[in-house]
Amino acid sequence: MSTGRIGRMTTPAQGSRIHDGALYECDNSKFGSDGKGRYWPGAEAWFAWLSRTIERYGPDRCLWALARTSRSTPLAPSPSPCPGRPAFEN
């Protein structure tokens, strides 16, 4: 990860630490492995966590952030909290 070949996926539920110099991605856990969003913290908590994470590790190292909160609409690019990188939302 520190070589920049892959990034570290992180979610609010994981509590993963991002290694120095490593790239990272932010997933919201809304559509997790259980298919029911068991680890989804809710929109307000998600965006608060996302802001803290980007502030802590730097926007320049963030590859993307998933901001989608519903399956009812297709993914569409949106303004990203990670400058120059994609974000997706409903």
C-alpha positions as CSV (number, residue, x, y, z in Angstrom):
1,M,0.0,0.0,0.0
2,S,2.7,2.5,0.8
3,T,4.1,2.1,-2.7
4,G,0.9,3.5,-4.1
5,R,0.0,0.3,-6.1
6,I,-3.2,-0.3,-4.1
7,G,-5.3,1.6,-1.6
8,R,-6.7,0.7,1.8
9,M,-10.4,0.4,1.9
10,T,-11.9,1.8,5.1
11,T,-15.5,2.1,6.5
12,P,-16.9,3.7,9.6
13,A,-17.4,0.2,11.1
14,Q,-13.9,-1.1,10.3
15,G,-11.9,1.4,12.3
16,S,-9.0,0.8,10.0
17,R,-5.8,2.8,10.3
18,I,-4.3,4.1,7.1
19,H,-0.6,3.5,6.9
20,D,1.7,6.5,6.4
21,G,1.8,7.4,2.7
22,A,-0.8,4.8,1.7
23,L,-3.7,5.7,-0.6
24,Y,-7.2,4.9,0.7
25,E,-10.9,4.6,-0.3
26,C,-13.9,5.4,1.8
27,D,-17.0,3.1,1.6
28,N,-20.1,3.8,3.6
29,S,-21.2,0.2,4.4
30,K,-24.7,0.9,3.2
31,F,-24.7,-2.2,1.0
32,G,-22.5,-4.5,3.0
33,S,-22.0,-8.2,2.8
34,D,-25.2,-8.9,4.7
35,G,-27.2,-7.0,2.0
36,K,-29.2,-5.1,4.7
37,G,-26.8,-2.3,5.6
38,R,-26.3,-3.6,9.1
39,Y,-23.1,-1.5,9.4
40,W,-24.6,1.7,7.8
41,P,-24.3,4.4,10.5
42,G,-26.8,6.8,8.9
43,A,-26.2,9.7,6.6
44,E,-25.3,12.3,9.2
45,A,-22.8,10.0,11.0
46,W,-21.4,8.8,7.6
47,F,-20.6,12.3,6.3
48,A,-19.1,13.3,9.7
49,W,-16.9,10.2,9.7
50,L,-15.9,10.9,6.0
51,S,-14.9,14.5,6.9
52,R,-12.8,13.4,9.9
53,T,-11.1,10.6,7.8
54,I,-10.2,13.0,5.0
55,E,-9.0,15.6,7.4
56,R,-6.9,13.0,9.3
57,Y,-5.3,11.2,6.3
58,G,-5.4,14.0,3.6
59,P,-7.6,14.5,0.6
60,D,-4.6,14.0,-1.8
61,R,-4.4,10.3,-0.7
62,C,-8.1,9.5,-1.0
63,L,-8.8,7.6,-4.2
64,W,-12.7,7.8,-3.9
65,A,-15.5,8.0,-1.5
66,L,-18.9,6.4,-1.8
67,A,-21.6,8.8,-0.8
68,R,-24.6,6.9,-2.2
69,T,-27.3,6.3,0.4
70,S,-30.0,4.6,-1.7
71,R,-30.1,1.7,-4.2
72,S,-33.2,3.3,-5.9
73,T,-31.2,5.6,-8.2
74,P,-28.1,4.9,-10.4
75,L,-24.7,5.9,-9.3
76,A,-23.6,9.3,-10.6
77,P,-20.4,11.2,-10.1
78,S,-20.8,14.1,-7.6
79,P,-18.5,16.7,-6.2
80,S,-15.9,14.7,-4.3
81,P,-14.5,15.4,-0.9
82,C,-11.3,13.9,-2.4
83,P,-10.0,16.6,-4.8
84,G,-9.5,15.3,-8.3
85,R,-11.0,11.9,-7.4
86,P,-14.5,10.5,-7.9
87,A,-17.3,10.4,-5.4
88,F,-20.6,8.7,-6.1
89,E,-24.0,9.4,-4.6
90,N,-27.7,8.8,-5.4
